[in-house]
């Protein structure tokens, strides 16, 4: 009896990617092997770390080391955290409006806040190998070409460079311009990369770490309306890609931002719990697709 081939699609979400590590931890606990991985953004990094080592404990420990490292602090994600206003005085309101106008003016003359090298240094710290050839299982990484509005898939060559392109948050990290392409975060085109490994796997598991519990807009200004419109498109795109998976694991990451790395333990624990909740379903699918009837059906399907 041949066990089915299992693929894992790891979605994007910055710090929420810690939930992916929790999921991998539980899959190992129940001796469920992963044969193929596809990753977007944070999912590309966690996917690369796991595909290189097949050791979720190493991935967890390395990520914890990373959060205390110089390459992490150089990213400046702590400065993105929104802080409550000390006062609602008129002065504070004027200062906030002035700051917003300055940010808008800067955005018209720059393509990013930080240079690409900082992100690449961070991923070089996290990923223990340099090329796809050094991985123990196949990995596909997704970036987005803004010139064509299409996903770009990497599965060979420079692994750290591919992950960096996949994790280039638009507007925050400097994009990669090469061969007529303008490359940014894979989440812009494929936030949950199920379709590119659908044909590689008998059982495809998707890990959806998008924000949840979105509240009604408190202030319907131009900026908030534009941001919520983008989020609506993003949420519906994920739902579309989720339909390609046999099983979707959805850690309860609430409405936390991608930059909230201080919540690593929370995201990690939610990944563990959500995968524990899905284990019976995964095991049932493995049993069903290990049988002879499934193999025959699959063979005849290929012949027709």
C-alpha positions as a Python dict, from the first residue, in 0.01 Angstrom:
ca = {
    (1, 'X'): (0, 0, 0),
    (2, 'X'): (156, 328, -115),
    (3, 'X'): (99, 629, 104),
    (4, 'X'): (-37, 934, -79),
    (5, 'X'): (181, 1228, -172),
    (6, 'X'): (112, 1525, 56),
    (7, 'X'): (160, 1885, -49),
    (8, 'X'): (161, 2190, 176),
    (9, 'X'): (68, 2542, 62),
    (10, 'X'): (191, 2808, 305),
    (11, 'X'): (23, 3147, 279),
    (12, 'X'): (175, 3489, 345),
    (13, 'X'): (135, 3698, 657),
    (14, 'X'): (464, 3819, 804),
    (15, 'X'): (486, 3745, 1176),
    (16, 'X'): (172, 3532, 1149),
    (17, 'X'): (396, 3284, 964),
    (18, 'X'): (488, 3151, 1309),
    (19, 'X'): (158, 2961, 1284),
    (20, 'X'): (308, 2763, 994),
    (21, 'X'): (582, 2643, 1228),
    (22, 'X'): (322, 2526, 1479),
    (23, 'X'): (142, 2331, 1207),
    (24, 'X'): (467, 2163, 1097),
    (25, 'X'): (535, 2071, 1458),
    (26, 'X'): (207, 1879, 1484),
    (27, 'X'): (241, 1710, 1145),
    (28, 'X'): (575, 1574, 1266),
    (29, 'X'): (420, 1462, 1596),
    (30, 'X'): (169, 1247, 1405),
    (31, 'X'): (431, 1120, 1155),
    (32, 'X'): (263, 1288, 858),
    (33, 'X'): (529, 1346, 591),
    (34, 'X'): (535, 1645, 358),
    (35, 'X'): (651, 1574, 3),
    (36, 'X'): (601, 1911, -169),
    (37, 'X'): (578, 2270, -43),
    (38, 'X'): (469, 2595, -206),
    (39, 'X'): (519, 2920, -18),
    (40, 'X'): (423, 3283, -49),
    (41, 'X'): (607, 3556, 144),
    (42, 'X'): (637, 3435, 506),
    (43, 'X'): (532, 3093, 378),
    (44, 'X'): (828, 3090, 139),
    (45, 'X'): (1075, 3145, 424),
    (46, 'X'): (922, 2889, 661),
    (47, 'X'): (888, 2652, 366),
    (48, 'X'): (1254, 2696, 274),
    (49, 'X'): (1367, 2645, 634),
    (50, 'X'): (1166, 2324, 664),
    (51, 'X'): (1249, 2189, 318),
    (52, 'X'): (1618, 2233, 400),
    (53, 'X'): (1606, 2053, 735),
    (54, 'X'): (1277, 1856, 768),
    (55, 'X'): (1303, 1962, 1133),
    (56, 'X'): (1029, 2191, 1269),
    (57, 'X'): (1208, 2217, 1605),
    (58, 'X'): (1511, 2365, 1429),
    (59, 'X'): (1285, 2604, 1237),
    (60, 'X'): (1120, 2722, 1560),
    (61, 'X'): (1448, 2772, 1745),
    (62, 'X'): (1609, 2953, 1452),
    (63, 'X'): (1312, 3188, 1422),
    (64, 'X'): (1333, 3267, 1793),
    (65, 'X'): (1702, 3347, 1751),
    (66, 'X'): (1618, 3564, 1453),
    (67, 'X'): (1377, 3785, 1651),
    (68, 'X'): (1666, 3874, 1883),
    (69, 'X'): (1920, 3925, 1603),
    (70, 'X'): (2066, 4235, 1438),
    (71, 'X'): (1925, 4145, 1092),
    (72, 'X'): (1575, 4140, 1242),
    (73, 'X'): (1612, 4475, 1419),
    (74, 'X'): (1749, 4627, 1099),
    (75, 'X'): (1409, 4564, 937),
    (76, 'X'): (1249, 4819, 1171),
    (77, 'X'): (918, 4635, 1197),
    (78, 'X'): (878, 4748, 1560),
    (79, 'X'): (840, 5105, 1435),
    (80, 'X'): (538, 5004, 1225),
    (81, 'X'): (330, 4910, 1526),
    (82, 'X'): (45, 5154, 1573),
    (83, 'X'): (57, 5315, 1916),
    (84, 'X'): (-241, 5467, 2101),
    (85, 'X'): (-253, 5844, 2108),
    (86, 'X'): (-143, 5991, 2441),
    (87, 'X'): (-412, 6256, 2411),
    (88, 'X'): (-689, 6360, 2178),
    (89, 'X'): (-584, 6724, 2199),
    (90, 'X'): (-606, 6950, 1897),
    (91, 'X'): (-224, 6961, 1886),
    (92, 'X'): (-203, 6584, 1852),
    (93, 'X'): (-463, 6581, 1577),
    (94, 'X'): (-273, 6849, 1384),
    (95, 'X'): (56, 6664, 1433),
    (96, 'X'): (-100, 6341, 1307),
    (97, 'X'): (-239, 6514, 998),
    (98, 'X'): (101, 6673, 926),
    (99, 'X'): (273, 6335, 962),
    (100, 'X'): (25, 6174, 720),
    (101, 'X'): (84, 6448, 465),
    (102, 'X'): (461, 6402, 495),
    (103, 'X'): (425, 6027, 440),
    (104, 'X'): (211, 6089, 133),
    (105, 'X'): (465, 6337, -9),
    (106, 'X'): (750, 6092, 48),
    (107, 'X'): (559, 5808, -117),
    (108, 'X'): (544, 6004, -443),
    (109, 'X'): (924, 6015, -469),
    (110, 'X'): (1038, 5679, -324),
    (111, 'X'): (955, 5315, -402),
    (112, 'X'): (1020, 5179, -54),
    (113, 'X'): (1106, 5250, 308),
    (114, 'X'): (1390, 5001, 347),
    (115, 'X'): (1643, 4863, 101),
    (116, 'X'): (1609, 4509, -30),
    (117, 'X'): (1947, 4414, 121),
    (118, 'X'): (1807, 4432, 474),
    (119, 'X'): (1538, 4177, 394),
    (120, 'X'): (1785, 3955, 210),
    (121, 'X'): (2023, 3964, 508),
    (122, 'X'): (1733, 3860, 732),
    (123, 'X'): (1638, 3568, 510),
    (124, 'X'): (2003, 3468, 475),
    (125, 'X'): (2010, 3439, 855),
    (126, 'X'): (1699, 3220, 857),
    (127, 'X'): (1755, 2988, 561),
    (128, 'X'): (2041, 2742, 617),
    (129, 'X'): (2113, 2667, 248),
    (130, 'X'): (2169, 2887, -55),
    (131, 'X'): (2010, 2702, -348),
    (132, 'X'): (1700, 2499, -429),
    (133, 'X'): (1925, 2202, -516),
    (134, 'X'): (2027, 2172, -150),
    (135, 'X'): (1670, 2121, -28),
    (136, 'X'): (1551, 1778, 88),
    (137, 'X'): (1203, 1811, -67),
    (138, 'X'): (1078, 2019, -364),
    (139, 'X'): (979, 2379, -295),
    (140, 'X'): (808, 2640, -512),
    (141, 'X'): (822, 3008, -418),
    (142, 'X'): (590, 3276, -553),
    (143, 'X'): (659, 3644, -620),
    (144, 'X'): (452, 3895, -818),
    (145, 'X'): (553, 4089, -1129),
    (146, 'X'): (380, 4427, -1105),
    (147, 'X'): (447, 4496, -1473),
    (148, 'X'): (230, 4203, -1581),
    (149, 'X'): (22, 4161, -1261),
    (150, 'X'): (108, 3790, -1274),
    (151, 'X'): (265, 3547, -1024),
    (152, 'X'): (623, 3437, -1086),
    (153, 'X'): (722, 3088, -966),
    (154, 'X'): (1074, 2992, -858),
    (155, 'X'): (1187, 2633, -804),
    (156, 'X'): (1556, 2642, -894),
    (157, 'X'): (1862, 2862, -854),
    (158, 'X'): (1923, 3113, -574),
    (159, 'X'): (1689, 3020, -289),
    (160, 'X'): (1751, 3323, -66),
    (161, 'X'): (1700, 3563, -358),
    (162, 'X'): (1371, 3392, -449),
    (163, 'X'): (1245, 3411, -90),
    (164, 'X'): (1346, 3777, -71),
    (165, 'X'): (1147, 3860, -383),
    (166, 'X'): (851, 3667, -245),
    (167, 'X'): (866, 3859, 84),
    (168, 'X'): (908, 4208, -62),
    (169, 'X'): (615, 4388, 100),
    (170, 'X'): (502, 4651, -153),
    (171, 'X'): (589, 5002, -43),
    (172, 'X'): (794, 4884, 253),
    (173, 'X'): (1077, 4682, 93),
    (174, 'X'): (1255, 4789, -223),
    (175, 'X'): (1126, 4587, -522),
    (176, 'X'): (1351, 4389, -755),
    (177, 'X'): (1379, 4525, -1110),
    (178, 'X'): (1522, 4265, -1348),
    (179, 'X'): (1461, 4153, -1708),
    (180, 'X'): (1166, 4389, -1748),
    (181, 'X'): (1003, 4264, -1429),
    (182, 'X'): (915, 4463, -1116),
    (183, 'X'): (899, 4196, -845),
    (184, 'X'): (724, 4221, -510),
    (185, 'X'): (548, 4004, -253),
    (186, 'X'): (382, 3689, -384),
    (187, 'X'): (76, 3771, -176),
    (188, 'X'): (-20, 4038, -427),
    (189, 'X'): (-107, 3769, -683),
    (190, 'X'): (-117, 3434, -498),
    (191, 'X'): (-163, 3478, -121),
    (192, 'X'): (-233, 3106, -73),
    (193, 'X'): (-25, 2910, -330),
    (194, 'X'): (-242, 2604, -382),
    (195, 'X'): (-278, 2590, -759),
    (196, 'X'): (91, 2556, -842),
    (197, 'X'): (130, 2226, -652),
    (198, 'X'): (-222, 2090, -698),
    (199, 'X'): (-99, 1841, -960),
    (200, 'X'): (199, 1736, -746),
    (201, 'X'): (-5, 1613, -450),
    (202, 'X'): (-272, 1352, -377),
    (203, 'X'): (-359, 1546, -63),
    (204, 'X'): (-311, 1921, -62),
    (205, 'X'): (-316, 2103, 273),
    (206, 'X'): (-342, 2482, 271),
    (207, 'X'): (-241, 2695, 571),
    (208, 'X'): (-440, 3020, 566),
    (209, 'X'): (-295, 3285, 800),
    (210, 'X'): (-485, 3589, 676),
    (211, 'X'): (-622, 3839, 926),
    (212, 'X'): (-964, 3769, 1069),
    (213, 'X'): (-1221, 3949, 1277),
    (214, 'X'): (-1202, 4266, 1068),
    (215, 'X'): (-1410, 4535, 1232),
    (216, 'X'): (-1626, 4801, 1063),
    (217, 'X'): (-1433, 5112, 966),
    (218, 'X'): (-1412, 5359, 1253),
    (219, 'X'): (-1328, 5644, 1018),
    (220, 'X'): (-1437, 5627, 654),
    (221, 'X'): (-1168, 5857, 513),
    (222, 'X'): (-1001, 5820, 173),
    (223, 'X'): (-704, 5622, 305),
    (224, 'X'): (-912, 5378, 513),
    (225, 'X'): (-1158, 5317, 229),
    (226, 'X'): (-875, 5244, -15),
    (227, 'X'): (-702, 5008, 230),
    (228, 'X'): (-1025, 4823, 309),
    (229, 'X'): (-1100, 4786, -63),
    (230, 'X'): (-759, 4622, -114),
    (231, 'X'): (-822, 4396, 185),
    (232, 'X'): (-1158, 4290, 40),
    (233, 'X'): (-990, 4185, -285),
    (234, 'X'): (-719, 4001, -91),
    (235, 'X'): (-967, 3814, 129),
    (236, 'X'): (-1174, 3697, -166),
    (237, 'X'): (-863, 3594, -360),
    (238, 'X'): (-759, 3369, -71),
    (239, 'X'): (-1103, 3210, -59),
    (240, 'X'): (-1072, 3131, -429),
    (241, 'X'): (-731, 2965, -385),
    (242, 'X'): (-852, 2781, -75),
    (243, 'X'): (-1104, 2593, -289),
    (244, 'X'): (-813, 2410, -458),
    (245, 'X'): (-701, 2248, -131),
    (246, 'X'): (-833, 1922, 11),
    (247, 'X'): (-788, 2051, 365),
    (248, 'X'): (-759, 2409, 490),
    (249, 'X'): (-602, 2481, 828),
    (250, 'X'): (-692, 2827, 955),
    (251, 'X'): (-507, 2935, 1271),
    (252, 'X'): (-693, 3201, 1468),
    (253, 'X'): (-450, 3486, 1408),
    (254, 'X'): (-727, 3740, 1476),
    (255, 'X'): (-674, 4084, 1322),
    (256, 'X'): (-307, 4108, 1414),
    (257, 'X'): (-72, 4289, 1175),
    (258, 'X'): (206, 4122, 978),
    (259, 'X'): (463, 4323, 1179),
    (260, 'X'): (365, 4196, 1526),
    (261, 'X'): (660, 3963, 1584),
    (262, 'X'): (626, 4004, 1959),
    (263, 'X'): (322, 3775, 1928),
    (264, 'X'): (534, 3483, 1801),
    (265, 'X'): (424, 3252, 2083),
    (266, 'X'): (57, 3330, 2023),
    (267, 'X'): (78, 3260, 1649),
    (268, 'X'): (287, 2946, 1707),
    (269, 'X'): (38, 2809, 1961),
    (270, 'X'): (-256, 2881, 1731),
    (271, 'X'): (-81, 2687, 1455),
    (272, 'X'): (-44, 2393, 1691),
    (273, 'X'): (-407, 2404, 1802),
    (274, 'X'): (-553, 2445, 1454),
    (275, 'X'): (-349, 2152, 1321),
    (276, 'X'): (-447, 1933, 1618),
    (277, 'X'): (-809, 2009, 1528),
    (278, 'X'): (-749, 1899, 1168),
    (279, 'X'): (-547, 1581, 1236),
    (280, 'X'): (-839, 1338, 1220),
    (281, 'X'): (-946, 1483, 885),
    (282, 'X'): (-590, 1456, 750),
    (283, 'X'): (-553, 1096, 872),
    (284, 'X'): (-889, 1004, 720),
    (285, 'X'): (-782, 1141, 382),
    (286, 'X'): (-450, 954, 402),
    (287, 'X'): (-635, 628, 469),
    (288, 'X'): (-882, 688, 188),
    (289, 'X'): (-615, 772, -67),
    (290, 'X'): (-387, 486, 32),
    (291, 'X'): (-639, 230, -87),
    (292, 'X'): (-632, 36, -415),
    (293, 'X'): (-963, 181, -534),
    (294, 'X'): (-821, 533, -520),
    (295, 'X'): (-511, 424, -713),
    (296, 'X'): (-717, 256, -982),
    (297, 'X'): (-947, 555, -1015),
    (298, 'X'): (-644, 780, -1045),
    (299, 'X'): (-482, 554, -1308),
    (300, 'X'): (-796, 531, -1522),
    (301, 'X'): (-839, 906, -1493),
    (302, 'X'): (-492, 958, -1641),
    (303, 'X'): (-571, 719, -1928),
    (304, 'X'): (-893, 892, -2031),
}
